Amino acid sequence: MKMKNNKLSRRNFIGTTTAAVAGFSIVPSRAVAGLGHIAPSDKLNIAGIGIGGKGGVNLRNMAGQNIVALCDVDWDFAKPVFETFPKAGKWKDFREMLDKQKDIDAVVIATPDHSHAIQSMMAMQLGKHVYCQKPLTHTVWEARQLTEAARKYGVATQMGNEGHSNDQVREVAELIHAGVIGDVYEVHVTTDRPIWPQGINRPAEVHKVPKNLDWDLFLGGAPYRPYNEAYHPFSWRAWWDFGTGALGDMGCHVLDAPYYALNLGYPVKIQSSSTLVNTESAPQASQVEYTFPARENLPYCAMPELKLVWYDGGLTPERTPDLPGGISLSNINLYIGTKGKLISGIYGSGYKVLLDDYNTPPRSIERVPDHELGGGRHEMDWVRACKEEKDNRKEACASFGFSGPFSEMVLTGNLAIRLQNLKRELEWDGEQMEFRNIGTDDKLELVTERLYKKEKLAPSFKTNHREVNALEFAREMIRPSYRDGWGLVSV
């Protein structure tokens, strides 16, 4: 296929190749926050990348700041946000925006998952603070790179799991740390996602690209494919090349409180079962079991080996007799300890300790306060961090130091889903980002598509397969390759 020429010089490709980075003259923005150049009372100059959906919400929640640049590959989709901030510069290519518009201090990224890492890395290399929507990245290796880059470049960062700023997340953690339900050894988490089609074949029909959409920029580092309206907007989440399915979409929400309260870190074993999963899109429903090793004990509770089970697509854990009637098992966290159980909604909302009697522990974890200027608590926590000096900064609550490893943990679940035909529990080495029990000669049979038709009123299915080397396939999912002209430089 002919690739569209974006008319960018070699210097515009910072963050894509080592040569480009070496040849690019990095010029700090007009006032690089975090280096002491912006007083807390001053306004931050913010750019949005991917603004038609959640990005527009995030920008509106950054009270009192200057929204100076807006970038989206679909200007029709982004039109309401352009109208909200009419003085902001308008761009389609984030690389041009970051190269040419010099007054940007910080960026908000809310593009499809596969673009997060490339955009965040380029911004950080230019000394700009980054707020990036969840999941932080498309793959495990990318999350590790952003974690290390944030540390190297000293910028303020935040992942857009907005509920992590809620008080209830910390209240649940305090209950667990106080030993109210004993030592927690099992957790079940559920979501009603997906709310878009999954488990489907790649569309065969080629649609005309809308005039308002730059399809080549939408693809970014993903392999080229013809446009189909099944991909944009919103439904991109289903497709492995662009999104991370229900687990990637909701995992950084639903798993947040357990990960935070139980100091989970990396799993050591993962396994999954699901409805049909193919090489194109995530399954309609899946269950993933993570095993975490024992962690350092706390003063009032131990942290033993723990099993955490994820359910999506309407699946839920078994309803046991000790669960009161009327409690929904959809969109919940269920903690099981040696003394009792605790159940809550996402981010600890509406939590209930399932014990006849217990003492509420005193407050021991600092809360994220509302900002004096108003706006969204999570977004403004990041704005505050951007304005503080690097050496004295209090990091935002979901900075990449927290959300990078958290995203790695979430995304290993998708590895289990896509490798389930190996028919074994997978042993994961989180530090090395590799599997311990997939051999160099292991083969994996992948479903490429399932075709359905009626023959004399009877249903007929034909399932096509492809055999691959399992270890090579796993490595590509962990650390992806990119389309020519795109990429990510290792930190």
N, C-alpha and C positions, 0 to 999 in steps of 0.2 A: 504494500500500500504506500502511496505517496504521503510523506509526512509534511504537515504544514510548517512553513518557516515562520517562526515567531519573531524574526529579525532582532535577535538579542546577540550582543557581542559576547566574546569569550568571558569578559569580566562580569557579566550578569549571572553566570552560572555558579556563583559561590555556593558551596554546600553540595555540589553535584560531583565534582571530580577534584582530586588533589591538585592537579595542575591549575584548575580554575581558582582554587583557594589561594594557591601560592602567587598567582598573578593578579589578584584583586587587591586594590588599595582600600582597606577598611577605614572609612571615615566615620567617626562617631556622630550620632544625631545632634541636633542643635543643643540639646541639654540632656545628657545621659543621666537619667535618674539612677539612684543607687550609688553614685560616686560623689554625692554631696552637692550636686548642682541644682537640685530642685527641693525647695523647702516644702514641708508638709502642707502649707497653706496654698502653694502654687498648684496650677493645674497640670496634669499629665497629658501629653499629646499621644493619642491612641489611634491606631489603625485597626480596622477589622478585615479579616480574610475569611471569606465564606460567611456572608451576612444575611442571606435570605431566610434562614431558619433560626436556630438557637443563637447564632452569632449576633443577630439583631437584638435579641432579648438581653444577651450579656452586655452589649454596648449601652442599651437603655438603662441598665442597672448600675452603670458607673457614674454615679451622680457627680455633677459639677466638673467633669473632666472635658478636655477638648477632643472631640472626635474629628481628626484631621484628614483621614484617608479611609476609603472604603473600596474593597476589592471583591469581586465575585465573577465567576465565569458566565453567569446568567443574569444579565441586567434586568430582564423582566421580573424574575423571581426576587431580585434585590430591590426593585423599585420602591417599595414602601420605606425601606431603610434609607435609601438615597433621599427621599422626601423628608424624612425625619431629621437628617443632618445635611442640609443643602449646601453648606459651605465646604464640606469635605471633598478632597480630591477623589475622583472616580477612576478605578483601574480594573482591568480584567486579569492581568498577569501579575501575581504577587512579586515576582522577581524584578520586574520593571519598577513596581511601586517602591520596594525596599532599596533599590539602586538609585532611583531618581528623586524620591521625595525625602529630603534630608531632615525634616522637622519631626520625625516619628521617634518617640521615646519607647513605645511599647506596642505590642500587637495582641489581638484577640483572634484565635484560630478556631473556626467551627466548620471546617470543610469535611468531606468524607474521610473515613479513617485512614485510607491509604496515602493521603497527602499530609497528614499531621507531622510526621517526623521530618520530612524534607523542609516544610515551611518553618517549623519550630527551630530546626538547626540553623537555617540561614539567618533567621532573626537573631538568635543568640550569638552567632558569630559576628554579627554587626553590633553587638552590645545592647540589644533591645530586650526588654522584659517580655515574657511570654505567658499568656493565659490560653491554654489549649483544652478544647473539649475532650470528654472521655469517649472511648478509651484513649489513653494518651497516645498510643500508636497502633499500627496495624499488626505488628509482630513483636515478639519477645526481644530480639536483638535491638530493634529500633528503640524500645523503651529503655534499655540499658544505655544506649548512646545518648539519649536525651538527659537521663539522670546524670551521667558523667559530664555532659556539656554544660548543664546548669551550674555544676560545681566549678568547672574550669573557667567559665566566662563571668561568673559572679553576678548573674542577673536574677531578678525576682521572678518566680514562676508559680503557676497554679494550674491544676487540672480542674475541669469544669464538672466535678461531681458535687454540685452545689449543696446538697444535703449534708455534706461532711461538716459544714459550719453550724449545723443544728445543735442545740443543747442536748437533745435526747440521745445523740450518739455518745456523748460523754456520760450521761446519766446511766445508760446501759453498761458502759465500761466500768463505772464506779460500782455498780451492783455486782458485776462479775469479779472485779478486783477485791471487793470486800468479802468474797466467798459466800455470798447470800445463797447461791444455788450449788455451792460446793465447787469441785474441780470439774470444769467443762471438758468433756471428752468427745462430744458429738454435736454437730450443728447441721440443720437442714434449712436451705434457702430456696424460695420459689418466686417465679415471675409469670405473669400471664402473657408476656411477649413470646413469639413475634406477633405483631399486629399488621404484618405485611406478608406477601407470599414468600415462602421458603420451600426448599426441597424440590425445586423446579429445574427444568432443563434450560440451557441457554436459548434465548429466543432465536428462531431461524429467520424471522422477518427483519429486513433492514429498513429502518425508518429514515426519513429525511431529517437532517439536523435542523432544529429550529434556528431561525435567524438570530435570535437573542442569545444563543448558547455557543460558547467556544468549546467544542467537544474535545479537541486535542488537549486543551488546558485542563479540562475535567479529568481526562485519563491520567495526566501527569506521568508518574513512574510506572503505572500499570500497563500490562501488555495491550497492544492495540486491539480493539474490537469495533465493529460497526455500531453506530448509534441505534438504540431502541428505547422507546419511552418507558420501558420497564426499569431502566436504570436511574432516571433523574426526573423529578427530585424525590427524595426520601427513600424510595424503594431500593436504592443502592445498598442499603444495609444487608440485604439478603445475599449479595454476591461476594464470593470469597475474594475476588480481585479488588473490590472496593471497600467492603465492610467486614464485620466480624460476627454477624448473626445476632441472635437474641442474647447470647452470653456476652459478647463484646459490648453490645448496646447497654444492657442492664446490669452486667456484672459489677461495674464500678459504682453502681448505686446499691444494689441489693447486698453485695458482699462487703460493703464498706464498713459497717459497724462490727461484724465478726472479725474482719481483718484487723481493725484498729483495736478492739477490746481484747483480743486474744493474742496479739503480737505474733501473727502467723508466719510472716516471711514466705519462703519458698516451700512448695510441697515436695515430698520425696517420692510419692507414688501418685499416679493418676490413671483412671480408667473411665470408660464411657459406654453407654448404649443409647441408641437414638432411632428415630424413624429413618428412612432411607436418606443417606448423605451422598452427594455426588461431587464431582470435581468443580461444579459451577456455583452451587448455593448451599447454604447451611440447612440443616434438617428442620422439619416442621416442629419437632419436639425432641428434647434430649435430656439425659441425666448424666451428670459428671460427678465422680467421686474423687475427692482430693484426700490424701493422707499427709498430715503434717507431723514432723517429729516433735518430741517433748521440747519445750522452751524453758527458759530460766524461770523458776518459781517466783511468785510474788509473796509479800509478807503474809497475806491472808488466804491465798489459794495457790495450788500447784498448777502447772501448765503441762499436763501429760500429753502423750501422743493423741492426736485428734483426727477424727474423720469428719469431713465437711462434704455434704451432698447438695449439688445444684440441680434444680428442676426447672424446665421451661416448657412452653407449648401446652400448658394446661396440666402437666404432670405435677403431682404433689406427694409428700410422704404419707405413709400409712397413718390413719387416724387411730391413735391408741386410746384405751379406756380412760386414761387419766387426763385427756384433753377435754375441757368443758364443752358441752354442746353449744352450737351457735358461733364458734370461732372458725373463721375461714382459714384455710391453709393455702390460699393464693396470695402472693405478694407478701410473704412473711419471712422472718428469721425465727427459727426455733432452736434454742440453746438447751442442751441436755447436760446436767451436772450430776454429781454424786449425791446431792441433797434435794434437787428438784429441777424444775424447768422454768425457762423464761421465754416468752413469745412477744414479738413486736412486729410492726410494719417496717417499711424501708426506712433506714437511718434512725432506727429506734423509736419511730412514732408509735404512740398508743401502747407502749410496752406494758406487759402484765407479768408479774412473778406468780407462778402457779404453786404457791405455798399457802397454807392456812395462816401462817404468822411469820413475819420477818421484820427486821429493823432496817429502815432506810439509812444507808451510810451517809456520812457527811461529805460535802463537796470536796473533792481532792484534785480535780482536773480543771485547769483554766478554760473558760468559755471563750468563744469568738464573739466579741461584742458587735452590736450595731454601730455603724459609722456615724460620726456627727453630721455628715452631709446627707445621710440617708442612703438610698440605693440598695442594691442587693448585698446582703451580709458577706457572701462568699466573694463576690466580685470586688467589693470595697476592701476586704481583707488583703487582696492582692494589690490594689491601688496603694494602700498604706505601705506595704512592703516595698513597692517600687520607689517610693519617695524617701525611704530610709537609706542611710549610708551603708554601703556593702559590709564594712567591718563590724557595724553595730546593728545590722538588720535582724529583726525577728521575722523568720520566714513565714510566708502564708501557710495556712493550716494544711493545704493539700499541695504543697510545693513538690517539685519533681523528685526531691529526696524521699518523700513519702509515696507519691503517686506513681513514680517510675517502677519501683519494685512491686507495688500493688498491681499495676497493670500487667507486669510480667506474670504474676500469679494468676490473674484472671485469664490471660491469653493462653496459658498452658492447657486450660480446659478445652480450647478449640483444637489443640494438638491431639488430645485424647479422642475427641470426636472424630477427627479426620484419620486417625490411625487405628480405629477400633477393629478393623478387619485383621489386624495382627493377632487378635484374640488372646491378649495377655494384659496383665496389669503392667503399666509402663513405669520404669524407675527413672526419676528425673534428678539430674544434678543441676540445681539452680545456679550455683556460682559459675559453672562452666557452660551453662545453657545447652545441655546435651543429654541424650538418653543413655543410660548405662546398659540397657538390655536389648538394644536393636543392633544386630550384627551387620557386617558389611555385605553379607550375602542374602540377607532377609528380603523377601519379595512381598509386595503389597498389591492386592487386587482392588482397584478403584472402580466405582461405578461412574461412567461418563454421562449416561443418560438413560432414562426409562421411557419407553414409547408405549402409548396406549391407543388401542383402536377396537372397534366393534366388528366382530365377524359373525354374521348370522345372529345378531342380537346378543351374542355372548362376548364378554370382555376378553381382550387379549393383551398381554404385556410382553414387551421385548426389552430386556435390559442389556445394555452394552457396557463392556468392561475394558480396562486397560491395566496391564501389569507394570509396576515400576519397582525400582530399587527402593526399599523402605527407608534406608538410612539417608539416601540422597534426597528423597521426598521430604523427610522430616527436617533436614538441614535447610532446605529451601523455604519451608514454612517458618522456621526460626529466624533465619537471616535471608531476606529476599534478594533476588536480583531485580534490576530496574530496567525499564525501557531506555534505549539509547538517548542520551542527552539529559537524563535524570539520574539521581542517585544521592547517596548519603556518605559523607566522609567519616570514617571512624575517628573518634576523639583520641 
